[in-house]
Amino acid sequence: MPNKQLYIIGLLLLFGCVSYAQSTKDNDSLKVDTDLMVVSDTIQRKPINILAPSKAAFYSAVLPGLGQAYNKKYWKIPIVYAAIGTGIYFYVTNDKEYDRYRDEYKRRLAGNSAASGEFPQVSNDGLINAQQTLKRQKELSLLITIGLYALNIVDANVDAHLLQYNVDENLAIKPHFQYNRMENSSDLGLTLNFKF
């Protein structure tokens, strides 16, 4: 009987050691599997500055081209100044010409002769028509300049929005290869991944 008891105790110790070794092996394999399953994100994402578009628009409103400099689109600054400068040039030129024709018309209304004036070949009706045309061109060039100024602000705002457009792995179409255990075969396909 003592032999039988020693035999049973030996078997219990053997099963205990085997089960302990098995549980340690399972824990080690779980650790390995979880380590293999953890995927670290290697892409460094910049935080999105929500106020960047409004800052760029404000800077462009204060000083044209400053919003483009804030967006680091320096090549746009000469285009902004050329566009606004052209509108201002045509406004000033039309204003000077309008003043010349208006002064001549006032001089003729004061009783001076047309021959001694700046425009001896132009009649009084021609001076009135020239004043109306130059006034219309002056107002049009002012409106175009204001429109170009507003376009400068819109460009800075939209460009700041587009700079925050994020193209990364959160939206991707990737091929996948998966082993199907039920059918003992492999599946090939494409997946569309969209992560938040």
C-alpha positions as a Markdown table, in Angstrom:
| # | Residue | x | y | z |
|---|---|---|---|---|
| 1 | Met | 0.0 | 0.0 | 0.0 |
| 2 | Pro | 2.7 | 2.5 | 0.8 |
| 3 | Asn | 4.1 | 1.8 | -2.7 |
| 4 | Lys | 0.7 | 2.6 | -4.1 |
| 5 | Gln | 0.6 | 5.9 | -2.2 |
| 6 | Leu | 4.0 | 6.8 | -3.3 |
| 7 | Tyr | 3.0 | 6.0 | -6.8 |
| 8 | Ile | -0.1 | 8.3 | -6.6 |
| 9 | Ile | 1.9 | 11.1 | -4.9 |
| 10 | Gly | 4.5 | 10.8 | -7.7 |
| 11 | Leu | 1.8 | 11.0 | -10.4 |
| 12 | Leu | 0.2 | 14.0 | -8.7 |
| 13 | Leu | 3.6 | 15.8 | -8.6 |
| 14 | Leu | 4.2 | 14.9 | -12.2 |
| 15 | Phe | 0.8 | 16.2 | -13.3 |
| 16 | Gly | 1.4 | 19.3 | -11.2 |
| 17 | Cys | 4.7 | 20.0 | -12.8 |
| 18 | Val | 3.4 | 19.3 | -16.3 |
| 19 | Ser | 0.4 | 21.6 | -15.7 |
| 20 | Tyr | 2.6 | 24.3 | -14.2 |
| 21 | Ala | 5.0 | 24.1 | -17.2 |
| 22 | Gln | 2.0 | 24.1 | -19.6 |
| 23 | Ser | 0.5 | 27.2 | -17.9 |
| 24 | Thr | 3.9 | 29.0 | -18.0 |
| 25 | Lys | 4.3 | 28.1 | -21.6 |
| 26 | Asp | 0.7 | 29.4 | -22.4 |
| 27 | Asn | 1.5 | 32.6 | -20.5 |
| 28 | Asp | 4.7 | 33.0 | -22.5 |
| 29 | Ser | 3.0 | 32.4 | -25.8 |
| 30 | Leu | 0.3 | 34.9 | -24.8 |
| 31 | Lys | 2.9 | 37.4 | -24.1 |
| 32 | Val | 4.5 | 36.8 | -27.4 |
| 33 | Asp | 1.2 | 36.9 | -29.2 |
| 34 | Thr | 0.1 | 40.2 | -27.6 |
| 35 | Asp | 3.5 | 41.7 | -28.3 |
| 36 | Leu | 3.1 | 40.7 | -31.9 |
| 37 | Met | -0.5 | 42.1 | -32.1 |
| 38 | Val | 0.4 | 45.5 | -30.7 |
| 39 | Val | 1.1 | 47.9 | -33.5 |
| 40 | Ser | 2.7 | 51.2 | -32.6 |
| 41 | Asp | 1.8 | 54.2 | -34.6 |
| 42 | Thr | 4.9 | 55.5 | -36.2 |
| 43 | Ile | 3.3 | 58.5 | -38.0 |
| 44 | Gln | 3.7 | 61.7 | -36.0 |
| 45 | Arg | 0.6 | 63.8 | -36.5 |
| 46 | Lys | 0.6 | 67.5 | -36.0 |
| 47 | Pro | -2.2 | 68.8 | -34.0 |
| 48 | Ile | -4.7 | 70.7 | -36.1 |
| 49 | Asn | -4.9 | 74.3 | -35.2 |
| 50 | Ile | -8.6 | 75.2 | -35.7 |
| 51 | Leu | -7.9 | 78.9 | -35.6 |
| 52 | Ala | -5.3 | 78.9 | -38.3 |
| 53 | Pro | -7.7 | 79.8 | -41.2 |
| 54 | Ser | -9.2 | 82.7 | -39.3 |
| 55 | Lys | -5.8 | 83.9 | -38.3 |
| 56 | Ala | -4.6 | 83.8 | -41.9 |
| 57 | Ala | -7.8 | 85.7 | -43.0 |
| 58 | Phe | -7.3 | 88.3 | -40.3 |
| 59 | Tyr | -3.6 | 88.8 | -41.2 |
| 60 | Ser | -4.5 | 89.3 | -44.9 |
| 61 | Ala | -7.3 | 91.7 | -43.9 |
| 62 | Val | -4.8 | 93.8 | -41.9 |
| 63 | Leu | -2.0 | 93.7 | -44.5 |
| 64 | Pro | -2.5 | 92.1 | -47.9 |
| 65 | Gly | -0.1 | 89.2 | -48.4 |
| 66 | Leu | 0.5 | 88.7 | -44.7 |
| 67 | Gly | -1.9 | 85.8 | -44.6 |
| 68 | Gln | 0.0 | 84.2 | -47.4 |
| 69 | Ala | 3.2 | 84.6 | -45.5 |
| 70 | Tyr | 1.5 | 83.1 | -42.4 |
| 71 | Asn | 0.6 | 80.1 | -44.6 |
| 72 | Lys | 4.2 | 80.0 | -45.9 |
| 73 | Lys | 3.1 | 80.6 | -49.5 |
| 74 | Tyr | 5.6 | 83.3 | -50.1 |
| 75 | Trp | 5.3 | 83.1 | -53.9 |
| 76 | Lys | 1.8 | 84.4 | -53.7 |
| 77 | Ile | 2.8 | 87.7 | -52.1 |
| 78 | Pro | 4.0 | 89.4 | -55.3 |
| 79 | Ile | 0.9 | 88.3 | -57.1 |
| 80 | Val | -1.3 | 89.8 | -54.4 |
| 81 | Tyr | 0.6 | 93.1 | -54.5 |
| 82 | Ala | 0.6 | 93.2 | -58.3 |
| 83 | Ala | -3.1 | 92.6 | -58.5 |
| 84 | Ile | -4.0 | 95.2 | -55.9 |
| 85 | Gly | -1.4 | 97.6 | -57.2 |
| 86 | Thr | -2.8 | 97.4 | -60.7 |
| 87 | Gly | -6.3 | 98.2 | -59.5 |
| 88 | Ile | -5.0 | 101.2 | -57.5 |
| 89 | Tyr | -2.9 | 102.4 | -60.5 |
| 90 | Phe | -6.0 | 102.4 | -62.8 |
| 91 | Tyr | -8.0 | 104.2 | -60.1 |
| 92 | Val | -5.4 | 106.9 | -59.7 |
| 93 | Thr | -4.9 | 107.3 | -63.4 |
| 94 | Asn | -8.6 | 107.6 | -64.1 |
| 95 | Asp | -9.1 | 110.0 | -61.2 |
| 96 | Lys | -6.3 | 112.3 | -62.6 |
| 97 | Glu | -7.8 | 112.3 | -66.1 |
| 98 | Tyr | -11.3 | 112.9 | -64.7 |
| 99 | Asp | -9.9 | 115.9 | -62.8 |
| 100 | Arg | -8.3 | 117.3 | -65.9 |
| 101 | Tyr | -11.5 | 117.1 | -68.0 |
| 102 | Arg | -13.6 | 118.5 | -65.1 |
| 103 | Asp | -11.2 | 121.4 | -64.6 |
| 104 | Glu | -11.4 | 122.3 | -68.3 |
| 105 | Tyr | -15.2 | 122.1 | -68.2 |
| 106 | Lys | -15.3 | 124.4 | -65.2 |
| 107 | Arg | -12.9 | 126.8 | -66.9 |
| 108 | Arg | -15.2 | 127.0 | -69.9 |
| 109 | Leu | -18.2 | 127.5 | -67.7 |
| 110 | Ala | -16.4 | 130.5 | -66.2 |
| 111 | Gly | -16.3 | 132.1 | -69.6 |
| 112 | Asn | -12.8 | 131.2 | -70.9 |
| 113 | Ser | -12.4 | 130.3 | -74.6 |
| 114 | Ala | -11.9 | 126.7 | -75.7 |
| 115 | Ala | -8.8 | 127.7 | -77.8 |
| 116 | Ser | -6.8 | 128.7 | -74.7 |
| 117 | Gly | -7.6 | 125.6 | -72.7 |
| 118 | Glu | -6.0 | 122.2 | -72.4 |
| 119 | Phe | -8.4 | 120.4 | -74.8 |
| 120 | Pro | -9.1 | 123.0 | -77.6 |
| 121 | Gln | -10.5 | 120.3 | -80.1 |
| 122 | Val | -13.0 | 118.9 | -77.5 |
| 123 | Ser | -16.5 | 120.4 | -77.3 |
| 124 | Asn | -18.4 | 121.0 | -74.1 |
| 125 | Asp | -20.5 | 117.9 | -74.7 |
| 126 | Gly | -17.3 | 115.9 | -75.3 |
| 127 | Leu | -16.0 | 117.1 | -72.0 |
| 128 | Ile | -19.2 | 116.0 | -70.2 |
| 129 | Asn | -19.0 | 112.5 | -71.9 |
| 130 | Ala | -15.3 | 112.2 | -71.1 |
| 131 | Gln | -16.1 | 113.0 | -67.4 |
| 132 | Gln | -18.9 | 110.4 | -67.3 |
| 133 | Thr | -16.7 | 107.7 | -68.9 |
| 134 | Leu | -13.7 | 108.4 | -66.6 |
| 135 | Lys | -15.9 | 108.5 | -63.5 |
| 136 | Arg | -17.4 | 105.1 | -64.5 |
| 137 | Gln | -13.9 | 103.6 | -65.1 |
| 138 | Lys | -12.7 | 105.1 | -61.9 |
| 139 | Glu | -15.6 | 103.5 | -59.9 |
| 140 | Leu | -15.1 | 100.2 | -61.8 |
| 141 | Ser | -11.4 | 100.1 | -61.0 |
| 142 | Leu | -12.2 | 100.8 | -57.3 |
| 143 | Leu | -14.7 | 97.9 | -57.2 |
| 144 | Ile | -12.1 | 95.6 | -58.9 |
| 145 | Thr | -9.5 | 96.6 | -56.3 |
| 146 | Ile | -11.9 | 95.9 | -53.4 |
| 147 | Gly | -12.7 | 92.6 | -55.0 |
| 148 | Leu | -9.0 | 91.7 | -55.4 |
| 149 | Tyr | -8.5 | 92.7 | -51.7 |
| 150 | Ala | -11.4 | 90.4 | -50.7 |
| 151 | Leu | -10.0 | 87.6 | -52.9 |
| 152 | Asn | -6.6 | 88.0 | -51.1 |
| 153 | Ile | -8.5 | 87.3 | -47.8 |
| 154 | Val | -10.4 | 84.4 | -49.2 |
| 155 | Asp | -7.2 | 82.9 | -50.7 |
| 156 | Ala | -5.4 | 83.0 | -47.3 |
| 157 | Asn | -8.4 | 81.4 | -45.5 |
| 158 | Val | -8.9 | 78.6 | -48.0 |
| 159 | Asp | -5.2 | 77.9 | -48.2 |
| 160 | Ala | -5.0 | 77.6 | -44.4 |
| 161 | His | -7.9 | 75.2 | -44.5 |
| 162 | Leu | -6.2 | 73.1 | -47.2 |
| 163 | Leu | -2.9 | 73.0 | -45.3 |
| 164 | Gln | -4.8 | 71.2 | -42.5 |
| 165 | Tyr | -6.1 | 68.5 | -45.0 |
| 166 | Asn | -4.7 | 65.3 | -43.6 |
| 167 | Val | -3.7 | 62.4 | -45.9 |
| 168 | Asp | -2.6 | 59.5 | -43.8 |
| 169 | Glu | -3.2 | 55.8 | -43.2 |
| 170 | Asn | -6.6 | 56.5 | -41.5 |
| 171 | Leu | -8.2 | 56.4 | -44.9 |
| 172 | Ala | -6.6 | 53.8 | -47.1 |
| 173 | Ile | -7.4 | 51.0 | -49.5 |
| 174 | Lys | -5.1 | 48.1 | -48.8 |
| 175 | Pro | -4.8 | 44.5 | -50.1 |
| 176 | His | -5.3 | 41.8 | -47.4 |
| 177 | Phe | -4.4 | 38.2 | -47.2 |
| 178 | Gln | -6.4 | 36.1 | -44.7 |
| 179 | Tyr | -6.3 | 32.5 | -43.8 |
| 180 | Asn | -9.9 | 31.0 | -43.6 |
| 181 | Arg | -9.8 | 28.2 | -41.0 |
| 182 | Met | -13.3 | 27.0 | -41.7 |
| 183 | Glu | -12.5 | 26.1 | -45.3 |
| 184 | Asn | -8.8 | 25.6 | -44.8 |
| 185 | Ser | -8.0 | 28.1 | -47.6 |
| 186 | Ser | -6.8 | 31.6 | -48.0 |
| 187 | Asp | -8.8 | 34.7 | -49.0 |
| 188 | Leu | -7.4 | 37.6 | -51.0 |
| 189 | Gly | -9.2 | 41.0 | -51.2 |
| 190 | Leu | -9.1 | 44.7 | -50.7 |
| 191 | Thr | -10.2 | 46.6 | -47.6 |
| 192 | Leu | -11.2 | 50.2 | -47.2 |
| 193 | Asn | -10.0 | 51.4 | -43.8 |
| 194 | Phe | -11.5 | 54.5 | -42.3 |
| 195 | Lys | -10.4 | 55.2 | -38.8 |
| 196 | Phe | -11.3 | 58.0 | -36.5 |
